[in-house]
């Protein structure tokens, strides 16, 4: 098949959950299909860095999307019917490049990598009979609903006006996304989702949508035990993109409400944060002693291998977390909120990882691992076995191929 992938950001080097997912799907598809990728890039350096992808696909890049000021984003929040995540990827230059590409070549599949690119993919209707596929990384309306409720509770509890303003903003985006995602579900031939939970959530918006579960995955050969560890004996590790709202919220909650409970019993515990694009709020958590914000690293595996506990203190979000798959694949001892482990099927509390919803429960689970390394080793090995069996990218490619080839409406 001839497949066109539309990406809102560079896919090499892959940074963040969306780019990791799409780059791995791209690599898997390239073994049997002719691929073209049209991708936004922020600058010339990013375009140059994408060059290795030319070995597996025809690559075209567009500078952008344009930067939007906070004032402009605030204005469109109040005046536009479109959600912010769609507006952030709007660019006439990308539309023009895609139009030229569609006029010059017929594709069997147009694959929009995330809801950001939905409008572009639907342009293909004017040029032929391609299968139009949307890859939904999250049920986005659900993410914003959870964010609104979480910020509302946080704002009332702490009496912080900023949290209440965030709650109102998320509430507005939630309502916009309900309308926009409902429209997308009607228009696309097929919609890929990363979990059964997301499939059910999106089916509520449009029950007749052709929704197929194609999970997130991990390279279990690369993320395997045996990596030389980095870190101290009581390091608690969090890795993520550090400007993504659910991740920022998770960090602030953990440092404010969970970490003090841990350090009251284990003063040697140290919270280590690894990831790119740290916001001012995240950098402000660093004190060099109990909290160390490392920032972006070339290879995250040694940090995961050296962690006494890998923590996922997510309070809202959606989809499934590639960081959880990576940690479990490395046989790391994991403590997560139930929300953080959502979307990864088959995981059981006390068998593959430990779960804790409240600050007290989360802290107690971390302390169990700090005080019983043998428990962490048992959980890690069981977690890796589960991920190898169900979430290696090679197995997931079979599900993607099936989603492309089966007839609309068949499951």
N, C-alpha and C positions, 0 to 999 in steps of 0.2 A: 504494500500500500504506500501511497504518497501522503505523508502526514505533515501538517503545518502546526507548529507549536507557537502560541502567542504568550510571551512572558513579560511581566511588568518590571522585571529587574534582571541583572546579570545572573547567569547560571554557572559561571566559573570565574573565580573560585566560589563554590556554593556556600552562602552564609545565611543562616536562618532556616526555619522549618520549610517555608514555601520553596525556596531555591533548592534546598536539599532534596525535597520530594521530586520536583520537576526535573532536576538534573539526573537523578537516578532513573526516573521513568524514561527520559530521553536516551540515556545510555543503553537501557534495556531494549527499547524499541529499535535502536540503530542496528542491532544485530540482524534484523530480518526485514526492515523497512527503509524506504528512502525518506529522510527527514529534512525539513526546513524549519529553522527557528528565527522568528522575528522578535527581537528583544529590545526593551528600553535599556539604555546605559546612562549613568549620570555624567560621564566625561570621557575624554579620549583615552585616559589611562585604563578605565574599566573596559572600554571596547578592545583595547590591545590585550588585556588580561583574558578576554573571552576566546582568544585565538585557538587554544587547544580543542575547542568544540568543533572547529572546522574539519577535524579528522573524522567526525561521526555524523555531521549534518551540514547542510547549506546554511550559513549563518548570515543574517542581516541585522544591523543594529540601528537604532534611532536615539539620538540624544534626547534625554528627558527622563520623566515628564517634568514640565515647568515647576519651579518652586512656587509654593503658595504661602503667602504671609498669614500670620495668625489673624490679622484683621480680615483678610479676604475669606479665610475659612469660617470665621465667625459670621461674616455676612451671608455666605452661601448656606450655612446651617439654618439661618432664619428665612432665607428667600428661595432656595432651590428645593425641588421635590426629590432630587437625587441624593443618595447617601454620600458622605464624605469620601469613602473608599473608592467610589466610582469617579468622583470629580478629581481626585488626586492623580489619576492616570489618564486624564483627558488631554489629548494633544493632537492638533491638526496634522502635524508632521507624521505621526504614527498612522493616522487614518490614510494619509496620502501614500505612504510606503506600502501599506497593506493593500490598498486599491490597485496599485501598480502590480503587486505580486499576484493578486487574484485574477487580474486581467490577463497576465502572461502565462499562468499555469493553472491546471486543474488539479485539485487535491481531493483525495478520498475522505480524509478526516481533517477537520479544523478543531484544534484542541486549545481551549482557552484556559490558561493556568491561573486560576483564581477568579473570583467574581469581578475584580478590577477590570478584567479584559473581556467581560461578557458582551458589552456593546460592540467591540471590535469584531468578535467572532460572528455575530449575527449579520455583519456586513456581507458575509459570504453568501447569504441567501440570494443576493442580486447577481451572483456570478456563476452559479452551478448547483449541482445536487450533492454537495459534500455532506457527510455526516457531521453535524455540529455538536461538539461535546464541551461541556463545562466541567472543570475540575474544581469542586468546592472544598477548599481546605478546612473550612468550618461551616456550620450552620450560622451564618454571620448575624442574623437577627437575634439568635439565641445568645451569642457572645455579648451583644450590646444590652440585651435585657438583663443578663446576669450582672453586667457592669453597672447598670443603673441601680439595681437593687442593692448591690454590694456597696456602692458609693453612698447611697442613701443611708444605709445602716451605719456605715463608718462616719458619715458626716453628723448624724444625730448623736452617735456615741461620743465623738471627739469634739463636737461643736465647731467643726472646721468649715467655714463657708466654701473653701475651694472644693471640698468633697461634694458638697451639695450642688455646686455649679457643675461639676463633672457628672453628677447623677442626672441633672436636667439635660445636659448635652447628650449623654448616652440614651436617655429616654427618647429624645428627638430622633437620633440615629436609628434606634430600634424600630420606631414606627416607619421611617423611610425604608429601612431594609426589609421589613415585612412586605411592603408594596413591591419593592424592586426585585427581591428574590422570588416572590410569587410570579411576577412577570417572566423572569428568567426561566423558571421551572416550566412554564407554559411554552416558551419559545424554543428551548434547546431540545434536540433529538434525544440527548442522553446527558445525565448529570452524574458525575462520579463523586462519591463521598468517602470519607476515610474510616467511618465506623457505622455500625448498625444504629447506634444512638443518633447520629446525625441523619441517617436515612429516615428514621421515624420522625425526627424533628422537622425535616424539610417536607416530608409527606403530609404533615399537618397543613402546610400552606397550599399544596396542590396535590391531592391524592393520586391524580392520574400521571404524575411525572414519572419518567423512566429513570429511576435512581439505582445505581449500581455501587456496591461497596468495593472499593479498591484501597486497602489500608495503606497507611504509612509503613515504611520498612526500615531496615538497617542492613549494612554490609556486615554480616556476622563473622566473616573471615577477617576483616580489618579490625572490627571491634570485638576482639577476643582476649581472654585472659593471657597474661604473660608480658604485658607492657610494663616497662620499668616505671615504678610509681614516683610521683612527686607530691610532697606534702608532709604534714606532721601527723602524729598518731591519733590526734583527736580532731582532725579537720572535718568539717561539715561542708559539703560542696554543692554549689548551685551553678549550672551553666545555662546560658540562654542569650538571646538577643535582648540587650538591656535598655532598649527604648520602646519595647512593646508593652502596652498598658497592663495586661494581665501579669506579665513578668515583674514589672516595677511594683505593682501592688503586692505581689507575693513576697518580694524582698522586704518591703517596708513592714508588712505584717509579721514576717518571721523575725526581723530584727527587733521590732517593738514589743511583740507579744509572746514569742516562743523562745528566742535565744536567752533572755534573762532567766527563764525557768531552768534552762539547761545549764547555764553557767553557775547558777546557785548550787548545783550539785557537782558539776564538773567545771571548775574555773579554768581548766586548760583547754576547753573546747574553743575552737576558732572557726568562724564562718568565712569561707572563701568563695568569692563570686568571680566567675570567669565568663567573658562574653564581649561582644562588640557593641559599639554605639551607646555607651553608658550615658544616661541623662544626668543632669545636675543633681537631681534627687538621689540617684543611685551612687554617684561619686561622693555625695555628702554622707553616706553611711560608713565610708571607710574611716577607720581610726587607727589602723596599723596593728591592733592588738586583738580585740575580739571579732572585728570585721575587717577583712582584707579584700578590697576590690582590685583584682588583678587586671581586668580588662581583656582585650582580645589576645589570644595566643595562637601560635601556628598549629599546634596539635593538642586537642583537649584530652586525649586518651590518658596520658600520664597523670593528670589531675584526678580523673575519675578513678583510675587504678589506685591512687594513693589515699582516697577518701575513706574515713571511718564510717561515714554515712553520706549518701547522696540524697539531698533533700529536694522535694518538689512541693513547695507550700502554696500551690495555686488555689485561689478562691473563686476565680471565674475564668472563662475561656471557652474553648470548644474544640472539636476535632479530636486528635490524639497527639501526644507530645513525642516528637522524635528524640528529645533528650532522655525520656524515660526508656525508649527502646535502646538507645546507645548505652545507657548505664546498665540496664539489665543484660544486654549482650556482652558487656565486659564483666559480668558477674559481680557487679557492685552491690553492696547492701543499700537498699532504697527505703526511704520513708517518704510517703506522699499523703496529701489529702485525698479523699475519694474523688474530688474533682480533677486532681492532677493525674490520676490513674484512669480516668474515663476514656473510653474508646479503644482500650487495649483488652481484647477478649481473653478470658481464661485466667486472669490473675486473681489470686486468692490471698487475702490478708493472713499473715502468719505462715504462708507456704512459699510465696515468691517475693514478698515485700511486706512492710508494715504500713498500716494506714492510721491516720489520726486526723479527725476533723476539727477539733477544738485546739486552742493553744496548749492546754494541759495534756491532752491526748497525744498531740504531735510531739511535744517535749518528752513525754514518757517513752514514746517509741524510739526517739533518738537516743535517750539514755540507756535503753535496753541494748542497743547496738554498741554504744561506747563501753558498756560494762560487760558485754558478752560477745567478743569478736567471733567466736565459733558460730554463734547464731547468724551473724552477718554473712559468714562464709556459706553456711547451708542455704540461706535465702538466696544469695547471689547465684550459686550453682543451679538451684531450681529455677530461678528467674531466667538464666541464660538458656536452659533447656527449653523453656516455654517459647522464648523468642526465636531460637533457631528453628523450632518446629513450625512456627506460624507466621513469622514476620521477616524472614529473609527476603531481600528484593527479588531474588530469582523466582520464588514462589508467587510473589505478588504480581510479577509480570504476566503470569498465566491468567490471573484475574483481569488484568487490563486488556490483554488480547481478547479475552472472552467478551468483555464489555464493548469492544470495538466491533466484533464480528457478529454477535447475536442480533436478532431482529428486534426492532422497537417493540416494547411491551412484553417481551419474553424475559423470564427470570430463571 
